[in-house]
Amino acid sequence: MSDSPAPLADPHLVYDPLAGEGPKDVVILGSTGSIGTQAIDLVLRNPDRFRVTALSANGGRVALLAEQAYRLRVRTVAVAREDVVPALREALSAQYGVGEALPEILAGPDAATHLASSDCHTVLNGITGSIGLAPTLAALEAGRTLALANKESLIVGGPLVKALAKPGQIIPVDSEHAALFQALAAGARADVRKLVVTASGGPFRGRTKGELARVTVEDALAHPTWAMGPVITINSATLVNKGLEVIEAHLLYDIPFDRIEVVVHPQSYVHSMVEFTDGSTLAQATPPDMRGPIAIGLGWPERVPDAAPAFDWSKASTWEFFPLDNQAFPSVDLARHVGQLAGTAPAVFNAANEECVEAFRAGALPFNGIMETVTRVVEEHGTPGTGTPLTVSDVLEAETWARARARDLTAHTATAEARA
């Protein structure tokens, strides 16, 4: 067990310092991404429960961001890319009527972090990648309830997050962790035997390591059950996402790694399970749709009616479960390893993977080369020092080294293949 006195995410505890009448004020970070767009759909269908006060996005889809701002009538819009501000202002002007005041515009790499500490009840962090760490820390420090979809910020900055988070302040939004969160509500922490995290198996379930050597980017992006962004989709194909979720489960629920199991469930109906000491297992199941977990993140301890589709139990269906093939997909075992090393090791793992995914998408690295390169970077990083608290600077330094080393190794691989 870790040395924390209580889990980061505990369904029995409700952190609600701003409880009151009327809709919850919500800030959505990463509003034009998959999580953000589905969250906005949920909010628009439940105006009596939620009110969005601010949006942030990277800046690659300014027309969509402007449309979202107008429909939600937000006070502030933030973009990470300062160069898109003129286009954003023009897109906002096209949405709003003549004489209507436009939202405040914030721009720059710290814009989302600024919004995360703004006046609101809940911050939904739907940013992809470790750049979500600073907004996560800002939201916690400001005392906001954090609906966390950005798993990377917890992975790379686990000790930092744990030092700031108050009991019940974090509500997980990943489908797997929202499932565990709900199942854990049925029993006491002392009665939990193990957590079972389900994996769809991605597009390459059943393939051998040799067969995976020939897959293409298009193959990797063809996920059988979920519609996600390209980085997350490729992480699902390598099962890196499942490795990250194992680390995340350990940090969120304070369960040792040897009591967190991964099982392949192709239908993606059961999102995860909790096995209790009396032999019973509780599974949380819904059709694959992220609006359910988002509703848990925004609404807990209340449930949002009709947040997502339910099963039609009058129709026959088959639910399958298979063991994970660790030879073809070594990412989960590697993630357990770096999770146990702790310190900056998870940050190195995550940063190297992000670089290798981009190299694969660019055609500079074969599919199996992603994990081969990440493994080498982790090995070269070695065992992190212990005895001193982790700092943001430590994380950033480790990430910078890991990205540079991954790029060097990728370039070497591409050169060797070109000569072959």
C-alpha positions, -999 to 999 in steps of 0.1 A, spaced: 0 0 0 11 36 -5 17 59 25 -13 81 18 -40 81 45 -69 77 21 -75 71 -16 -75 101 -39 -108 91 -53 -133 78 -27 -170 75 -36 -180 76 0 -166 112 4 -180 143 -13 -159 174 -16 -184 202 -21 -172 235 -5 -194 255 -29 -226 236 -25 -257 257 -31 -288 261 -52 -289 263 -90 -266 248 -116 -230 240 -110 -206 264 -127 -182 243 -148 -149 251 -166 -141 227 -195 -105 223 -205 -100 207 -239 -134 216 -251 -129 208 -288 -116 173 -281 -136 141 -277 -142 145 -239 -150 182 -242 -175 179 -270 -194 151 -253 -193 171 -220 -209 201 -238 -236 178 -252 -244 167 -217 -244 202 -203 -267 215 -231 -292 187 -223 -291 196 -186 -291 234 -182 -308 231 -148 -277 211 -135 -247 226 -152 -236 260 -165 -202 264 -183 -184 296 -175 -152 291 -195 -136 269 -222 -101 261 -232 -86 244 -263 -53 241 -281 -65 263 -309 -66 240 -339 -105 242 -343 -113 279 -337 -147 277 -355 -159 249 -333 -146 267 -302 -164 299 -311 -196 280 -317 -193 263 -283 -187 296 -266 -217 311 -282 -241 282 -274 -229 281 -238 -226 319 -234 -193 315 -216 -174 344 -199 -139 334 -211 -123 314 -239 -87 303 -237 -64 290 -264 -28 276 -260 -18 290 -294 -14 327 -294 -12 328 -332 -49 318 -336 -63 347 -315 -72 369 -346 -90 339 -362 -107 331 -330 -119 367 -325 -132 367 -361 -150 334 -355 -166 347 -323 -177 378 -341 -194 357 -367 -213 338 -340 -224 368 -318 -249 394 -329 -239 430 -337 -234 449 -304 -231 417 -283 -201 416 -260 -176 388 -270 -161 365 -243 -128 374 -228 -100 357 -247 -69 343 -230 -40 330 -250 -7 312 -243 6 280 -228 -6 290 -193 -41 300 -204 -57 267 -194 -39 268 -161 -53 302 -154 -89 290 -162 -84 260 -139 -82 283 -109 -110 306 -120 -142 310 -101 -163 279 -106 -175 247 -88 -159 220 -110 -131 219 -135 -133 191 -162 -97 185 -173 -102 169 -207 -68 179 -221 -47 151 -237 -11 146 -226 11 156 -197 5 193 -205 -26 188 -184 -5 185 -151 -3 223 -145 -41 228 -148 -48 198 -126 -25 212 -99 -41 247 -103 -76 234 -99 -67 214 -68 -49 243 -52 -78 267 -59 -101 243 -41 -122 233 -72 -137 198 -76 -117 182 -103 -134 159 -128 -102 142 -142 -101 129 -177 -65 138 -182 -48 106 -169 -13 118 -178 -13 145 -152 -18 119 -125 7 96 -141 36 121 -143 28 141 -112 12 115 -88 30 127 -56 23 163 -65 -14 156 -70 -16 136 -39 0 163 -18 -27 189 -30 -59 169 -33 -84 169 -4 -105 139 3 -132 135 -23 -119 164 -44 -110 143 -75 -137 124 -95 -123 102 -122 -138 105 -157 -119 77 -176 -146 50 -182 -125 24 -164 -119 45 -133 -154 59 -132 -165 23 -132 -142 14 -104 -153 45 -85 -190 34 -87 -183 -2 -79 -162 7 -48 -192 26 -34 -208 -7 -27 -183 -18 0 -157 -8 25 -121 -2 14 -109 -30 37 -131 -55 19 -116 -49 -15 -95 -79 -28 -86 -66 -62 -94 -42 -90 -101 -56 -125 -95 -31 -153 -111 -41 -186 -95 -35 -220 -112 -38 -254 -80 -52 -268 -80 -25 -294 -79 -32 -332 -52 -59 -329 -66 -82 -303 -55 -118 -310 -25 -109 -331 10 -121 -324 40 -98 -320 52 -109 -354 19 -100 -370 20 -66 -353 52 -57 -371 34 -51 -403 4 -30 -391 -1 5 -405 -12 38 -389 -46 34 -405 -49 0 -390 -40 13 -355 -66 41 -358 -94 17 -366 -106 11 -330 -135 -14 -329 -156 2 -302 -145 37 -291 -142 70 -311 -112 89 -296 -84 112 -306 -55 98 -326 -30 96 -297 -54 79 -273 -65 55 -301 -30 45 -308 -23 41 -271 -53 18 -271 -38 -2 -300 -5 -7 -281 -24 -11 -248 -3 17 -233 -35 33 -222 -42 2 -201 -8 4 -186 -14 41 -177 -47 31 -162 -31 5 -140 -8 32 -126 -37 56 -123 -58 30 -104 -30 25 -80 -28 62 -73 -65 69 -72 -76 40 -50 -44 32 -31 -44 -5 -41 -11 -23 -46 0 -32 -82 -2 -69 -75 -39 -65 -68 -48 -47 -100 -55 -70 -129 -61 -63 -166 -86 -85 -186 -96 -82 -223 -133 -76 -229 -138 -69 -266 -174 -57 -263 -164 -28 -239 -197 -32 -220 -181 -39 -186 -159 -9 -180 -141 -24 -149 -148 -45 -119 -141 -47 -81 -136 -81 -65 -144 -82 -27 -130 -105 -1 -162 -125 2 -157 -136 -34 -183 -114 -50 -174 -92 -80 -193 -60 -88 -191 -49 -125 -202 -15 -138 -217 -19 -173 -231 4 -199 -229 6 -237 -197 23 -249 -204 60 -244 -182 85 -225 -212 107 -216 -219 84 -187 -185 87 -170 -185 125 -178 -219 127 -160 -204 110 -130 -175 134 -130 -197 165 -132 -227 154 -111 -215 131 -83 -229 122 -58 -261 128 -79 -267 109 -112 -278 127 -143 -309 110 -158 -305 97 -193 -269 109 -195 -260 80 -218 -278 51 -235 -288 20 -214 -289 -16 -224 -319 -32 -241 -321 -63 -220 -348 -78 -242 -321 -84 -269 -296 -113 -267 -259 -104 -264 -226 -121 -257 -200 -108 -233 -165 -122 -236 -134 -120 -214 -99 -131 -223 -65 -130 -205 -41 -103 -217 -13 -114 -240 17 -98 -224 41 -110 -251 24 -92 -279 15 -62 -257 43 -57 -232 31 -22 -223 11 -31 -192 40 -50 -175 63 -21 -183 38 4 -168 36 -17 -136 74 -16 -135 76 22 -138 47 26 -114 66 7 -88 98 27 -95 77 58 -89 95 92 -89 101 105 -124 99 70 -140 62 73 -150 69 107 -165 97 92 -186 75 64 -197 47 87 -207 68 113 -225 88 87 -244 55 71 -255 41 104 -267 72 110 -289 71 74 -302 34 76 -311 41 108 -331 70 90 -348 48 61 -357 21 84 -371 48 101 -392 60 68 -406 94 71 -388 88 41 -365 71 7 -369 43 -3 -346 64 -26 -324 91 0 -324 69 22 -301 72 -1 -271 107 -12 -280 119 24 -279 99 33 -248 114 3 -230 149 13 -239 143 49 -227 129 36 -194 159 13 -190 184 41 -197 166 63 -172 172 37 -145 159 38 -109 150 74 -99 165 88 -67 144 84 -35 142 103 -3 134 137 -17 99 150 -27 91 151 -64 89 186 -78 74 200 -110 109 208 -122 119 172 -117 90 161 -139 97 186 -166 134 178 -166 127 141 -169 102 146 -196 126 168 -216 153 141 -214 129 113 -223 115 131 -253 150 139 -266 163 104 -260 132 89 -277 137 112 -308 174 102 -309 166 65 -308 138 69 -334 161 88 -358 187 60 -354 160 34 -361 148 52 -392 184 56 -405 191 19 -399 160 9 -418 168 32 -447 202 16 -451 188 -19 -449 
